[in-house]
Amino acid sequence: MDEVNGEQAVTERQYLCEHYRFNAEQRLKGFNFFVVLSMFAEGGIFTAVEKGFHPLSLALLGGFVVILSAVFWLVDARSRQLLSLAVPGLKQLEQELPEKSRIFSRDSAQKGAVVRYTFAIRALLIGQFIFGAGVACYGLYHWILSL
């Protein structure tokens, strides 16, 4: 019976760790993908400004950046949700470890508001959203003036 419980505990530990690892990697990959797409979109915006493209193209590119930011905000929110599912189980498993090795428990107690992946990701997403909205408004304004 102890072997079955021991096997089950190992399986639970592996399951929680794999779930957390997979979702943490997915979150960072999603963020990296957002950064790459944003760079291309902003390159398009700067090229459109430099070449004097029609203002409507600026509005569309700005709108794309806004949509991109909103979609990745939702994707990141879902990733954080999935990560948080494993934390209670990992904290419980950590109770078998010495105090200094309880990473999830210590992180919860010492959480800073600014030095977090979530803060950095949200700051970039908000910045991109504002930039995209500004470009879209600028393009629409100049398009309306040209009519």
Residue, then its C-alpha position, 0 to 999 in steps of 0.5 A: m500500500d505504501e508503494v501505491n501511495g508513494e507512486q501516486a505522490v510521485t505521479e502527483r508531483q510530476y503532474l503538477c510540475e509538468h503542468y506548471r512548467f508547460n504553462a510557464e513556457q507557453r506564457l513566455k513563448g506567447f510573450n515572445f511571439f507578441v514582441v515579434l509581431s509588434m515589431f513587424a507591425e510597428g516597422g510597418i507603421f514607421t515605414a508608412v509614415e516615412k513613405g507618406f502612405h495614405p492615412l487610412s493605412l496608418a489607421l489600419l496598422g494602428g488598429f492591428v496593434v490595438i487588436l494584437s495587444a488585446v488578444f495577447w492580454l487575453v492569452d496571457a490572462r488565460s496562461r496566468q489562470l492555468l499557472s495558478l491552478a498548480v500553485p496550491g498543489l505545489k505549495q502543499l508538496e513543498q511542505e515536505l521540504p526545508e523552509k529555504s526550499r519552499i519556492f512557491s510559499r516564499d514567493s507568495a509571502q514576498k511578492g513585490a508588485v512591480v518586480r513580476y513577469t505579470f507587471a512587465i508583460r502588462a506594461l508592454l501590452i498597455g504601452q502597445f495598446i496606447f501606441g496603436a490607439g494613438v496611431a489609429c486616431y492619428g490616421l483617422y484624423h488625417w484621413i477625415l481631414s483629407l476628405 
